[in-house]
Amino acid sequence: MSLKDELIKKAETQLEEWEKQADSLKAKAKAKEAEAENEKASADIQQSTSDALRSVENKISDGRKKLDELKQSGEDNIDSLRERLSDLIGPDNKR
């Protein structure tokens, strides 16, 4: 084998190795990109859940305040309170 042929073979071998490395890096990059998209989706879901939880916690807090107000009110204020409590007990709960 001539020196030229030997150099060509070494160069081709090196190029093949680099191409394999490039393919591996491309695959890793795609995997990382997919993972990043999943993390973003996960973060969006967590934010949405957090917002929903905060909303429910606010409703619970408001409901507790209204319940305390109801417990402390006299019978003469019940109709007025019933209207303000409609979101907690429903609008048609008249007894």
C-alpha positions as CSV (number, residue, x, y, z in Angstrom):
1,M,0.0,0.0,0.0
2,S,1.4,3.4,-0.9
3,L,1.8,6.2,1.6
4,K,-0.9,8.0,-0.3
5,D,-3.4,5.1,0.1
6,E,-2.4,4.7,3.7
7,L,-3.1,8.4,4.4
8,I,-6.4,8.3,2.5
9,K,-7.5,5.2,4.6
10,K,-6.5,7.0,7.9
11,A,-8.3,10.1,6.8
12,E,-11.5,8.2,5.8
13,T,-11.4,6.2,9.1
14,Q,-11.0,9.5,11.1
15,L,-13.8,11.1,9.1
16,E,-16.1,8.1,9.8
17,E,-15.3,8.3,13.5
18,W,-16.1,12.0,13.5
19,E,-19.4,11.4,11.6
20,K,-20.3,8.8,14.3
21,Q,-19.5,11.3,17.0
22,A,-21.6,14.0,15.2
23,D,-24.5,11.6,14.8
24,S,-24.2,10.7,18.5
25,L,-24.1,14.4,19.5
26,K,-27.1,15.1,17.2
27,A,-29.1,12.3,18.9
28,K,-28.1,13.7,22.4
29,A,-29.1,17.2,21.3
30,K,-32.5,15.9,20.1
31,A,-33.0,14.1,23.4
32,K,-32.1,17.1,25.4
33,E,-34.4,19.3,23.3
34,A,-37.3,16.8,23.9
35,E,-36.5,16.8,27.6
36,A,-36.5,20.6,27.7
37,E,-39.9,20.6,26.0
38,N,-41.2,18.1,28.5
39,E,-39.8,20.2,31.4
40,K,-41.5,23.3,29.9
41,A,-44.7,21.4,29.6
42,S,-44.3,20.2,33.2
43,A,-43.5,23.7,34.4
44,D,-46.7,24.9,32.6
45,I,-48.7,22.2,34.2
46,Q,-47.2,23.0,37.6
47,Q,-48.0,26.7,37.2
48,S,-51.6,25.9,36.1
49,T,-52.0,23.6,39.1
50,S,-50.5,26.1,41.4
51,D,-52.9,28.8,40.1
52,A,-55.9,26.5,40.5
53,L,-54.8,25.6,44.0
54,R,-54.3,29.2,45.0
55,S,-57.8,30.0,43.7
56,V,-59.3,27.1,45.7
57,E,-57.4,28.1,48.8
58,N,-58.7,31.7,48.4
59,K,-62.2,30.3,48.1
60,I,-61.7,28.2,51.3
61,S,-60.4,31.3,53.2
62,D,-63.3,33.4,52.0
63,G,-65.7,30.6,52.8
64,R,-64.3,30.2,56.4
65,K,-64.7,33.9,57.0
66,K,-68.3,33.8,55.8
67,L,-69.0,30.8,57.9
68,D,-67.6,32.5,61.0
69,E,-69.7,35.5,60.2
70,L,-72.7,33.3,59.9
71,K,-72.0,31.5,63.1
72,Q,-71.7,34.9,64.9
73,S,-74.7,36.5,63.4
74,G,-78.1,36.6,64.9
75,E,-81.3,35.2,63.4
76,D,-82.4,38.6,62.2
77,N,-79.4,38.9,59.8
78,I,-79.8,35.4,58.2
79,D,-81.6,36.6,55.1
80,S,-78.9,39.2,54.4
81,L,-76.1,36.7,55.1
82,R,-77.8,34.0,52.9
83,E,-77.5,36.3,49.9
84,R,-73.8,37.1,50.6
85,L,-73.1,33.4,51.2
86,S,-74.8,32.2,47.9
87,D,-71.4,31.3,46.4
88,L,-70.7,29.1,49.4
89,I,-74.0,27.5,50.2
90,G,-75.8,28.0,46.9
91,P,-78.5,30.6,46.0
92,D,-81.6,28.6,46.7
93,N,-80.9,27.2,50.1
94,K,-83.8,28.8,51.9
95,R,-85.1,27.0,55.0
